[in-house]
Amino acid sequence: MNKKRKFISIALAGALFLGIASPTFVACKDYDDDINNLQRQIDEINVTIKELQELIDAGYFIKSITNTDNGISILMSNGKTYTLTNGQDGKSVVWTIGQDGYWYQDGVKTQYKAIGVDGKNGKDGQNGKDGEDGKDGEDGKDGQDGQNGKDGKYYVPNQETGCFDIYQDGKLVSSTDIKWRGTEDEGKAGITAVLNGNTLTLSGVKGEADTVIIYIGKQLGSVAFVPEVMSSVVSYPTTTDEFYHLATYLDENKYNAATKVFAPQSNWKKSNIVNMLYRLNPEDAYVDSLTIATFLNRSVSTRAAANDKFNLLSVENNKFENGIASINATVDPSALSTDSKNDIVALQVWVGQNAVTSDYVHITSSPIDVILVDSINTIVGSNVKEFYSRTKSIKGTPENDAFIKQYVSLDAEANFAFKYDESIDLKEKVGLYSNIKENYLAKLGFVGMSYEFSLPKEYNATDEQKTNQQWFVEMTDGVVKANAKNLVNGLTPAIGRTPVVRVDAYLTANGGANKYLVASSYIKLSIERTTPQPGVDKPDYNVNMSSAKEYEYHTLSGSGTLVVEMPWTDINNKLYGLTGLNAKNFWDYYGGSSDTYAVQISTIDKTNREISLLYQQIQADQNWVTNNNGIPGVIFGIMLNKGEQTTSNINLGINNLIKTENTYKDVDGKGAKYVVEIVIPSDNKKVYGDFRLVQEFYVREDCKNFTYNPLYYYDNFAGASNCIVVKGQLNTSWEMSSVVSEHFEKINGKSVFQYYNTVNNVKSLEFQWKSGVTGVTPGADQVQKADFTVALRQAMTKGTEVKNMTYKTVLVNGEECNFNYNIVFVNPFKAGTGKTISVYGNGIGENIGETMPQVLVMDNDNDIVYSYDVNAGSLALSDKATDDYKVAVPTVTYAFDDTEADYKELVNNMSQGSILEVDASSGVFTWKNEGARLKRDYNLTVIAKVTFANLSEVQCRIPVVLTATK
């Protein structure tokens, strides 16, 4: 069935076809006049195709299309509704593409996929109900995936047949008899409207004999990511904000049977939402509320990759405005590559059935932790106020008094206080926080938080009556107040009580499906006689013992180097002077009931993680000393007195056992950073802040490779890098050997071995062939700590041989600086070019030729070393060979190159009695042809292998031609 089609907005259609923008310019006044005329007619007559096109050209766009009894109704962006009338009686049909990617007929979803990506997944199933104590409840089954197009297939209206065709990856797969255009046989001879992205196809319109195609906007041509940050791993941009995810959640029914500790569950998908911006081209391309955005992803090790997937990023919501696509995305951490590959994604935008794919973006996601914190008093990044975290399931063990006191002892500090005749709303005081990222999860882009509060049944005092603190309060929706039902004679008995509330924090999975327990804590309350003043904790006293110090490792001694010393005068000024206290009353406000303080020494490891090397609780008046105990290389003594007549003192030193940036992170090029902290906790932070005495110092060891001898060193040689090139040396005779100390520059007239014997804190300098190196002396299993000679064990058969040498300095602190370089041995001799020998191949009897006179061995200066002496009638060494190289007469053997095609053809096909041979010692070759007549020349090669014992093997290739003609 052939249908004529009429295209409207020809200029725009042509521009789309050519991939360029071609706007039509019309005066604003002309538009105003036309629009006013149309508006005057709208209540009087139905709109025509031409009038509809004029509205679209004027900048209005179609918001929706519905069918009516006598045509279709079109709602435009000006708020007006226009009607196109059926060409003949019958029911109209409207086809649109829904946000789920399916075709909709008259607003009802069909089974036909409209775009070639999978449908959205169904929601996860609900968790199973809680089992009895000690037994696991079963998980609910996962929800079924949403229906998708089989194998990525989708349905495209065929304008000629009026039926749908099936496409896959933009190519026609097959035709169908599924009709999209109404027919008289079906009683649907009215208007058929198909809204497909920026194209509206109309047939059966009154006054229009042909099918009409209206372009209602410019077609989207391309989508480009708007980069602000480049990946440091691969050559792609990456997101401005990072992706983070929670790897696990908690389940009351999943715990260790012995300890009752939660068993973290990982079968979920939860990440933050990250905004990604893309530029649309053209910027005024037609996009509407039905535009579908999705992500495809690849796992790559190079820029080449395959196997597109759609499982890494999900679009939570999107916004297309002013030429920019703003996409809010979440990541599925289980889809991240777990090998050495990297993940890249591209945005795919479907405007109707027109799919446009962006450039690729590198995606990573880091797991983070989650804790429940006091959102009122927590200071982001510096002062985190955590509640009393619960780590065990209340299904594994009843939530009784003993269970709660595992986490909240009776003398534990209260988190909040409230007046006995008032209430406290805990919903306003809790938040989810990440210690790793030092911020609230909400600030990191996580959504779907919720909190549930419960009042445990018992939390008992230690008096004889075991007074239950919970009896004194009641709670509704997280709001706690004194329990008037129990306190019938007034609320004052609640004063001084310290009940606890359990708060469970939940997060929904990506997409808002279900909610999962991610943290649980106890909040301790204190009921006061008066309204507690909110107060603010006093700031901590952070005092540097002295300025940061920097040390070069090789300057340190074994006996120790002083870093800082604080005598009693400095302590009086910095410790007591700042607080306004004295040695006697200072400990009335600090150190708790036992007057203790903490000493901590920390550094940063190679993964940029702060690690504690020492943590020690010390009592005032105790003289505490550590000398290489726990931390090799640190000498630390401290005594903080409690009385005015005793002496306080702090003394910190280091020695040559301390580790450097070879073990820990190199901070700002200064070496390993050490932070020594003396923390004296305040008894009441509302009165005095904690007191911190801090000393920073750095230790650096300049671990650099030695400077190579410029007479030997090449950046690249014979395909190897970082090379010492050895041409051999004269001993009794020339040999392929070299003295290792000659590979390096002398330092102040000393060889590398002599120099490092004098460097402080270097225990030894050690050389050794790389494991697996063979054919050398000394053997690869031998470690050399003094100067030595390296050599090849056998004659060289190639132009060069590369052997890898490793070396290291071993420091007194046990660290090592490891290096390696390549030693390239260069064969001193090479084959010269001999003349071709020709022998008549069809001669009668034996035909003989001599190859010895063509043997020629030269050195790398192209001087003759070994050649044929005509007078002597034999091979002889040159004067340079005997005087300079002092080599002995080599051995020579001759043989045909039996790999050549001509040789194989002769020996495999020659007549019985024929001879083709070369004498191994004299090089004389013989060809005896017993019957065959050669039709062409045969090109052969005799190889003369010249071997200089333990030095060099050279193969001279001598061409031999058996000619077919004389």
NUKENU-858130 format. One record per residue (C-alpha): x, y, z. Coordinates in steps of 0.5 Angstrom, whole numbers, plus 500, padded with zeros to 3 digits. Layout:
N
XYZ;...
END
This chain:
966
500500500;503507498;501513501;503520499;507524504;507532505;512535509;511541512;517546515;521544509;527549511;527546518;527539515;532540510;537543515;536537520;538532514;544536513;546536520;546544520;541549523;537553518;533558522;527562518;527569520;520572520;519579523;516579530;510584528;508579523;508573528;504577532;499579527;499572525;498569532;492574534;489572527;489565529;487566537;481570534;479564530;480559535;473559538;470559532;473554527;478548527;485549526;488547519;495544518;497551516;495554522;498549526;505550523;504557524;504556531;510552531;514557527;512562532;515558537;510555541;510547542;506541543;505539550;500534549;495530544;489527545;484524541;476526540;470524537;471528531;479528531;485530535;486535540;493539541;495543547;500548545;505551550;500558550;495554554;490554548;487547545;487546538;483541534;484538527;478534524;478528521;477527514;472522514;468519520;471514524;475514530;482518531;488514534;494518537;501514538;506517543;512514546;512514554;518515559;519508560;520507552;514504550;509506545;502508548;496508544;491513546;495514552;495506554;501503554;502497549;507491549;511495543;518497545;519504542;527505543;533500543;534500551;532496556;526498561;527500568;527495573;522493577;522495585;526491590;521486594;520487601;524484606;522478610;518479616;523478623;524471625;524469632;530471637;536467634;533465628;534469621;528471617;528470610;529476605;523477600;524476593;527481589;522484584;521482577;525486572;521491567;519488561;524490555;525490548;527483546;535483544;534491544;529490539;524496538;518498533;518503528;512506524;513505517;510510513;509506506;505500509;502503515;505498520;510497525;517495523;522492528;529495528;535493532;541497533;539502528;538497522;531494520;530486522;523485520;517487518;510486521;503486520;502490526;498497524;499504527;495507522;487507522;483503517;476503515;476496516;477497523;472503524;478507525;479512519;479518523;486522524;492518526;497522529;504519531;508524536;515521535;520526538;521532534;516529528;509529528;506525523;498526521;494522516;486522515;486530517;480534514;482537507;489534507;489528502;496526504;500524510;503530513;509530517;511536521;517538524;516541531;523543533;530542531;533535531;538533537;544532533;549531539;551531546;557533549;559532557;561539560;568537563;571541569;576535572;580530568;581523570;588522573;588515571;585515564;585520559;578522560;574527563;571525570;565528574;566534578;563531584;565524586;561518587;561515593;557508595;555505602;558497601;553494606;547495610;545492617;539487618;537485625;536478622;543477620;548476625;554472628;551466631;556466637;557474638;551476635;555482632;551484625;553481619;554486614;550485608;552487601;546485596;544492595;545498591;546505594;550511592;550519592;547523587;552526582;550532577;553531570;552537565;551536558;551541552;546540547;547541539;544545537;542548543;535550541;534542539;527540541;527536547;520535551;518531558;518525554;525525552;529519555;536519558;540513560;547511561;551506557;558504560;564500558;570497562;576499558;584497559;586502553;581507549;579500545;573497548;567493546;561490550;556496551;552495558;547499561;548497568;553502572;549509572;542510573;538517571;535519578;532525574;534530569;532537566;533539559;533547559;537552555;541548551;544544557;542537560;542536567;543529569;542527576;545520576;547514581;552509581;551501582;557499586;556492584;557494576;564497578;570493574;574489579;580488575;585493573;580496568;577502568;569504567;567509562;560512561;556515555;550519556;544516551;539521549;532519546;528524543;523519540;526514536;532519535;538516539;544521540;550518544;555523548;563522549;565518554;566520562;571516567;567514573;569511579;566510586;569510593;566506599;565510605;563509612;556511616;555513623;550517627;552523630;549529634;547534628;547540633;554540636;558536630;562541627;564538620;571536619;573538626;569536632;564530631;559528636;557521635;552517639;553510642;553506636;550499637;554493633;549487635;543485633;537485638;534479635;540475637;540478644;534481648;535489648;535489656;539492661;545488660;545489653;544497653;550497658;555494653;554501649;552506654;554505661;551509667;556514668;557515660;556522658;549524656;548527649;542531651;539534657;532537657;528540663;523536667;517539665;519540657;520536652;526534647;525533639;530528637;528528630;532535630;538532633;540526629;544526622;548521618;555522617;562519614;568520618;572518611;569524608;568528614;561531612;554529612;551524607;546529605;552534603;555528599;549527595;545522599;538522599;532517602;534518609;529516615;530515622;526511627;526512635;524507640;524507648;528501650;524497656;529498661;536501663;537500671;541504676;545501681;541502687;538496691;531498687;535497680;531504679;529503671;531510668;526508662;520509667;520516668;519518660;515517654;516518647;512519641;515520634;522521637;519527642;521525649;518528655;517526663;511520663;505524667;502517667;507514672;509521675;502522678;504527684;508531679;514531674;520533679;522525681;524525673;530530675;536527675;534521671;538519665;534514660;536512653;533512646;535508641;535511634;535506627;537510621;535508614;537509607;533507601;536504595;538507589;531509585;528510592;526502593;525500600;529502606;535499609;538499616;545503616;546505623;543504630;545508636;543509643;542517645;543518653;538524656;539527662;533530665;534537669;531541674;532548669;532549662;539547660;543552656;545550650;552553651;558552646;564547647;570552649;575551643;581547644;588549646;593547640;600549642;606548638;612545642;616548637;616550630;616544625;623541624;626538618;632532618;636529613;636522615;644521613;645527619;642523624;646519629;645513633;645516640;640521638;638528635;634533639;628535636;625539642;625540649;620544654;623545661;618547666;619554664;616553658;611548660;608554665;608559660;604554655;600550659;598553665;599560663;594559657;589556662;590561667;591555672;597553676;600546677;596545683;589546680;590544673;588537674;582539678;579541671;583536667;585529666;578526669;578522675;585519674;588525672;591522666;593524659;595521652;601521648;600519641;605519635;602518628;604519621;601518614;602511610;603510602;596510601;595517604;592514611;594517617;596511622;598511629;605509631;604510639;598511643;600511651;595513657;600517662;598519669;600526672;606526676;609519672;615520669;614516662;620514658;620511651;627509647;626506641;620502644;614501640;617506635;624505633;628511632;624515637;627517644;621521648;621523655;615526659;613528666;607533667;607534675;601535679;605539685;608546685;614544688;616538682;619539675;615538669;619536663;618534655;624531651;623529644;629526640;630521634;636517632;638513626;633508627;627512625;623511618;623515612;619517606;622510604;617507608;611512609;609518605;613523602;609529605;611536601;617533599;620534606;620526607;616522612;611527617;611525624;606528629;607528636;601530640;600530648;592531649;590533656;582532656;578537659;573535665;568540662;569542655;564548657;569551661;576549658;577546652;582540651;589542651;594539645;601540645;604538638;610537635;611536627;618534624;620531618;625525616;628525609;632520605;634522598;633515595;636517588;640512583;647513583;650518577;652513571;659514568;657518561;663515558;659508558;651511559;646511554;639513555;637507550;641502546;639496542;632497544;634497551;633503556;638506562;644502559;651501561;654499554;660494555;665493548;669488552;676489555;683486554;685481560;690476557;686476551;680480549;674478554;667481554;667483561;667490565;668492572;662495576;665501579;667504572;659504571;658510575;661517576;666518581;664522587;670526590;675522587;672515590;668510587;661508588;663503593;669507597;664513597;658509600;663506605;663513608;656515608;653516615;647511616;648506610;649499612;651496606;651497598;649491594;649489587;646482584;644480577;636480577;633474578;633469572;639472569;643467566;650466562;654471566;659471572;658472578;652468578;645471579;644468586;650472589;650478592;656483591;658488597;665490594;667492587;667486582;667484575;661482571;663478564;659473559;660466560;660464553;662466546;657472544;652469538;648476537;650483536;648485543;646481549;642485555;643483562;639487568;643489574;640491580;643494586;641497593;643501599;641498605;640503611;641502618;634503620;632497615;630501609;632499602;633504596;633499590;635501583;637497577;640498570;641494563;648492562;649491554;655487552;657489544;659483540;666486538;666482531;662481525;661478519;664481513;661481506;664475501;663474494;658470490;661463488;658461481;658453479;655450473;650446475;649442469;656440468;658433467;661429474;663433480;663440480;667443486;667450489;671453495;668458500;674459505;677465501;670468502;670468509;671475512;671477520;671484522;671488528;666494529;671499527;670495520;678493521;679486518;680481524;680474520;681473513;683469507;691469506;692468498;699467499;698462505;692459502;689459508;685463513;689468518;688473523;690480522;695484526;690488530;687481532;693478535;696485537;690489540;685483541;690478542;685472540;687465539;686462532;678461531;675455529;671455523;666450520;662450514;655448512;649449507;643453510;638448510;632452511;633455504;627453499;632452493;637448498;630444500;628443492;635440490;636435496;629433496;629431488;636430485;637424482;640418485;647418486;647426485;652429491;650436494;655437500;660442503;666439507;665442514;673443515;675446508;669449506;670446499;663444496;661439491;655438486;655432482;648432478;647425476;641426470;637432472;638438467;637444471;632449468;634455472;639458477;639455484;641460490;644457496;648459502;654456505;655458513;662459515;661459523;667462526;668461533;673465538;673461544;669464550;668471546;665471539;661467534;660470527;657467522;659469515;654467509;657466503;653466497;653460492;649459485;648453481;647456474;643453469;647455463;655456462;
END
